[in-house]
Amino acid sequence: MQLSMQINYAGDHEQSANQVVELERAGLDIAWVAEAYSYDAPSYMGYLAAKTQRVQIGAGILPLYTRTPTVLAMTAAGIDALSGGRCILGLGASGPQVIEGFHGVPYDRPLARTREIIDICRQVWRREGPLVHDGPIYRVPLPASEGTGLGKPLKLINHPVRSHIPIYVAALGEKNVELTAEVADGWLPLFFVPDKTREVFGTSLGAGLAKRDPELGPLDICAGGIVAIGEEKDVAPLRDLARPVVALYVGGMGARGRNFYNALVQRYGYEAEAAEIQDLYLGGKKKEAEAAVPAELLERTSLVGPESYIKERLAAYREAGVTVLNIIPISPSPTEVVEKLRSWID
C-alpha cells in the first residue's frame, strides 16, 4: 500500500513545496495537486518536480472540459519529463457549477469524454504514428467540413519518458466507476467507506474489470481521509473537522437531483440525512447542515483513534482493495504521521 496526500494549493506554495520535500523523506509516495478554480495545477506540479526526487506528482484532478485531449496528453508528458517519470494524470468531470460557471463550456457527455480522452492521451504518448481519432465527440484531425480543411495528422515531437503515464479517474456514479475500472490505471473515490465497497461499488467495479485489458494490470484504488493518532478522548473531536467539507459536497455541490456526493451518501444508507443536509445547505443554513452530518459517517470515512484502531482501519482499507491510502494528517508534525503509517504498512 502506498501513501498519498493532497497538497495545499490555495496558500503559500513555497511553504507547501518544502513540506512535500519533508514528507517525501518520511515516506510519502504521491503528492496530489488539485485544480478547482484557483491557480492551475500543472504549473505547481512542475515546480514540485524540481524540488523533489522520488515522490510521484499527481494532478488531483484536471477537469475534462478545461483542455483539449492533446493538451492534457502534452501536459502530462511534459511533467513526466521534468520529474523523470513521476507524473500521474488525474482526471475528472468536475461539475456543472465549475465547468459552466467558471469555464463557460457545456457540461455534457462526461462518460464519452472520459473514454475518448484516455484513448487519445495514450495514443499521443505511444507515438506509433500521427494521431488520428474519430469519435462521437473528438475528431482529430478536424474534418474538412468543420474547419479549413488544412488540418494534418501529427504526432508529439518529443519522445515521452514513458509511453504509458498512469491515468487515475475520479468517479462516484455507477457508470463512471464501471468505466474507470475498465480503462483507467487508478480510481479516485471521495468519502470512501471501506466496509461498503462491495455493496455500493461491487457491481460497477466487477462489470468494468470484466472488460479490462489485462495489459493495464490491476486497478489502483486511492482512498482515505483524516488521520489523527492518539487516545480516543483526545482525537475524537478532530473528526468534526471534516464536517464543513462533507456538508459542502453533500449539500451544496450541484443541484437537487444532480449531486453525485449526495447520491453516494444515500447509497451508503443515509437517505434522510443526505436530504436534510441538502435542504439546510441550499437554504443558507450552512452551520446547521454541518451539524446534520452523521457522526458515524465521519468515523467511517476517517482514520482517527489510538494506534490499535488505526491499524484495524488500515486492514479494512486493504481488505476493500485500497492500494493507495490518501491521508489528511491532523498533527503538529504531518511527517511523523507519515513515518508511523509507513512503518505499519511496511
C-alpha positions in Angstrom: 0.0 0.0 0.0 1.3 3.4 -1.0 0.7 6.7 0.9 -0.6 9.8 -0.8 -1.6 13.3 0.3 -3.4 16.3 -1.1 -1.1 19.3 -1.1 -2.4 22.8 -0.2 -3.0 24.6 -3.5 -4.5 27.8 -2.1 -1.9 29.1 0.3 1.9 29.6 0.4 3.2 27.4 -2.5 6.8 27.6 -1.3 5.9 26.5 2.2 3.8 23.7 0.8 6.7 22.6 -1.5 9.1 22.5 1.4 6.6 20.3 3.3 6.4 17.9 0.3 10.2 17.6 0.5 10.0 16.6 4.1 7.0 14.3 3.5 9.0 12.6 0.7 11.8 11.8 3.1 9.3 10.5 5.6 7.9 8.0 3.1 5.1 9.8 1.1 4.6 8.1 -2.3 2.3 10.5 -4.1 1.6 14.2 -3.8 -1.7 15.3 -5.3 -2.2 18.8 -6.6 -5.8 19.9 -7.0 -7.3 22.3 -9.6 -10.6 23.8 -8.7 -10.9 27.4 -9.8 -7.6 28.5 -8.2 -4.2 28.5 -9.9 -3.7 25.8 -12.5 -2.3 22.5 -11.2 0.4 21.8 -13.8 2.4 24.9 -13.0 2.7 23.8 -9.4 3.3 20.2 -10.4 6.3 21.3 -12.5 7.6 23.3 -9.5 7.3 20.2 -7.3 9.2 18.2 -9.8 12.1 20.5 -9.4 12.0 20.4 -5.6 11.7 16.6 -5.1 13.5 13.4 -6.1 11.3 10.4 -5.6 7.6 11.3 -4.8 5.1 10.9 -7.6 3.3 14.1 -8.6 -0.4 13.7 -9.4 -3.0 16.0 -10.8 -5.8 15.6 -8.4 -7.7 16.4 -10.6 -7.7 18.1 -14.0 -11.3 18.7 -15.2 -12.0 17.0 -18.5 -13.6 20.1 -20.1 -10.8 22.6 -19.4 -8.3 21.4 -22.0 -8.3 19.6 -25.3 -7.3 15.9 -25.1 -4.0 16.6 -26.8 -3.2 19.4 -24.4 -3.9 17.0 -21.5 -1.5 14.5 -23.1 1.2 17.1 -23.7 0.9 18.5 -20.2 1.3 15.0 -18.6 4.2 14.2 -20.9 5.9 17.4 -20.0 5.6 17.0 -16.2 6.7 13.3 -16.6 9.8 14.6 -18.4 10.5 17.3 -15.8 10.1 14.8 -13.0 11.9 11.8 -14.5 8.8 9.7 -14.9 6.9 10.6 -11.8 3.7 12.1 -13.2 0.2 10.8 -12.6 -2.6 12.3 -14.7 -5.7 12.5 -12.6 -8.9 13.3 -14.5 -12.4 14.0 -13.5 -15.6 15.6 -14.8 -15.9 18.1 -12.0 -19.5 19.5 -12.1 -21.7 22.0 -14.0 -21.2 24.7 -11.4 -17.5 24.9 -12.2 -17.4 23.9 -15.8 -20.3 26.1 -17.0 -20.0 28.7 -14.3 -16.2 29.3 -14.4 -15.1 27.9 -17.8 -18.2 28.7 -19.8 -18.4 25.4 -21.7 -21.3 23.0 -21.7 -21.2 20.1 -19.2 -22.2 17.3 -21.4 -21.4 13.6 -22.1 -18.8 13.1 -19.3 -18.6 9.3 -19.8 -17.9 9.5 -23.5 -15.4 12.3 -23.0 -13.5 10.3 -20.4 -13.2 7.3 -22.6 -12.1 9.3 -25.7 -9.6 11.5 -23.7 -7.9 8.5 -22.2 -7.6 6.8 -25.6 -6.2 10.0 -27.2 -3.7 10.6 -24.4 -2.3 7.0 -24.7 -2.1 7.3 -28.5 -0.1 10.6 -28.1 2.3 9.0 -25.6 2.9 5.9 -27.7 3.9 7.9 -30.8 3.2 4.8 -33.0 2.1 7.2 -35.8 0.4 10.5 -36.4 -2.7 11.0 -34.1 -5.9 10.0 -35.8 -9.1 9.8 -33.7 -12.7 9.7 -35.0 -15.0 9.6 -32.0 -18.5 10.9 -31.4 -17.0 14.0 -29.5 -13.4 14.4 -30.6 -12.3 14.2 -34.2 -8.5 14.6 -34.8 -7.6 16.0 -37.3 -10.7 18.1 -37.6 -12.7 17.1 -40.7 -12.5 19.5 -43.6 -16.3 20.0 -43.4 -15.8 21.5 -39.9 -12.8 23.7 -40.5 -10.5 25.0 -43.1 -9.6 21.6 -44.4 -5.9 22.2 -43.7 -5.5 20.1 -40.6 -2.9 17.3 -40.9 -2.3 14.3 -38.7 0.6 15.0 -36.4 2.5 13.2 -33.6 4.2 14.6 -30.5 7.6 16.0 -31.4 9.2 14.9 -28.1 9.7 11.2 -27.2 8.0 10.9 -23.8 9.9 9.5 -20.9 7.2 6.9 -20.6 4.9 5.6 -23.3 2.3 4.8 -20.6 1.7 7.5 -17.9 -0.7 6.4 -15.2 -4.3 7.8 -15.5 -6.4 8.0 -12.4 -10.1 8.9 -12.7 -12.3 10.5 -10.0 -15.6 8.7 -10.2 -18.6 8.0 -8.0 -21.6 7.2 -10.2 -22.2 3.6 -11.2 -21.5 4.0 -14.9 -18.5 6.3 -14.1 -17.0 3.7 -11.8 -17.6 0.9 -14.3 -15.8 2.9 -17.0 -12.9 3.7 -14.6 -12.5 0.0 -13.7 -12.4 -0.8 -17.4 -10.0 1.8 -18.8 -8.1 3.7 -16.1 -5.0 2.8 -14.1 -6.4 4.1 -10.9 -9.7 5.1 -9.2 -10.1 8.2 -7.0 -13.3 7.9 -4.9 -14.3 10.5 -2.4 -15.9 9.8 1.0 -14.9 6.2 0.8 -16.4 3.7 3.3 -14.3 0.5 3.2 -16.9 -1.8 4.5 -19.5 -0.6 2.0 -17.2 -1.1 -1.1 -18.7 -4.4 -2.2 -22.3 -3.3 -1.5 -22.1 0.1 -3.1 -19.5 -0.3 -5.8 -19.1 -4.0 -6.3 -21.4 -4.4 -9.3 -19.9 -1.5 -11.2 -16.3 -2.5 -10.4 -17.0 -6.1 -11.4 -18.6 -5.1 -14.7 -15.7 -2.8 -15.6 -13.0 -5.2 -14.6 -14.6 -7.9 -16.7 -13.9 -5.7 -19.8 -10.5 -4.6 -18.7 -7.4 -5.1 -20.9 -5.1 -7.4 -18.9 -2.1 -5.3 -20.1 -3.3 -2.5 -17.9 -2.6 -4.5 -14.8 -4.6 -4.3 -11.6 -6.7 -1.2 -10.8 -5.3 1.0 -8.1 -7.8 2.4 -5.6 -6.7 5.6 -3.9 -8.9 6.4 -0.8 -8.7 7.5 2.8 -9.4 10.5 4.9 -8.4 12.5 8.0 -5.7 10.8 10.1 -5.2 11.6 13.8 -3.4 9.2 16.1 -4.0 9.4 19.9 -6.3 8.5 22.7 -9.9 8.5 21.6 -10.9 11.2 24.1 -8.2 13.5 22.7 -8.6 12.9 18.9 -12.3 12.1 18.5 -13.2 15.8 18.2 -10.9 16.1 15.2 -13.3 14.0 13.1 -15.6 17.1 13.2 -13.0 19.0 11.1 -14.5 17.1 8.1 -18.0 18.4 8.7 -17.7 21.6 6.6 -16.3 19.7 3.6 -18.9 16.9 3.8 -21.7 19.5 4.2 -20.4 21.5 1.2 -20.2 18.5 -1.1 -23.3 16.6 0.0 -25.4 19.8 0.4 -24.0 22.4 -1.9 -22.4 20.7 -4.9 -24.6 20.6 -7.9 -28.4 20.9 -7.5 -31.3 18.9 -6.3 -31.4 15.7 -8.2 -27.9 16.2 -9.6 -25.5 16.0 -6.8 -23.1 13.0 -7.1 -22.0 13.2 -3.5 -25.5 13.4 -2.1 -26.4 10.3 -4.1 -23.4 8.5 -2.8 -24.2 9.2 0.8 -27.8 8.0 0.2 -26.3 4.7 -1.3 -24.4 4.4 2.0 -27.7 4.3 3.8 -28.1 7.9 4.9 -31.1 8.8 2.7 -32.8 11.0 5.3 -29.6 12.6 6.5 -28.5 13.4 2.9 -31.8 15.1 2.2 -31.7 17.2 5.4 -28.1 18.3 4.7 -29.0 19.4 1.2 -32.2 21.2 2.4 -30.3 23.1 5.1 -27.3 24.0 2.9 -29.3 25.2 -0.1 -31.4 27.1 2.4 -28.4 29.1 3.5 -28.1 27.3 6.9 -24.5 26.0 6.4 -23.8 25.5 10.1 -27.0 23.5 10.6 -26.0 21.5 7.6 -22.6 20.7 9.1 -24.3 19.7 12.4 -26.6 17.3 10.4 -23.7 15.3 9.0 -23.9 11.9 10.8 -21.0 11.2 13.3 -21.0 7.6 12.1 -20.2 8.7 8.5 -17.3 10.9 9.7 -15.9 7.9 11.6 -16.3 5.5 8.7 -14.5 7.9 6.3 -11.5 8.6 8.5 -8.7 7.0 10.5 -8.9 8.7 13.9 -8.1 7.0 17.2 -5.5 5.0 19.1 -2.7 3.1 17.3 -4.5 -0.2 17.6 -7.7 1.3 16.0 -5.7 2.9 13.1 -4.1 -0.5 12.4 -7.6 -2.0 12.2 -8.7 0.7 9.8 -5.6 0.1 7.6 -6.5 -3.6 7.4 -10.1 -2.6 6.5 -8.9 -0.3 3.6 -6.6 -3.1 2.4 -9.4 -5.6 2.5 -11.5 -3.2 0.4 -8.9 -3.2 -2.3 -7.3 0.1 -1.5 -3.7 0.2 -2.8 -3.0 3.9 -2.1 -4.0 5.4 1.2 -4.9 9.0 0.7 -4.4 10.9 4.0 -5.1 14.3 5.6 -2.8 14.3 8.7 -4.1 16.3 11.6 -1.0 16.7 13.7 1.6 19.3 14.6 4.0 17.1 12.6 2.5 15.5 9.5 5.8 13.9 8.7 5.6 11.9 12.0 2.2 10.7 10.9 3.5 9.6 7.5 6.5 7.9 9.2 4.2 5.9 11.5 1.8 4.9 8.8 4.8 3.9 6.6 6.2 1.7 9.3 2.9 0.0 10.0 2.1 -0.6 6.3 5.6 -1.9 5.6 
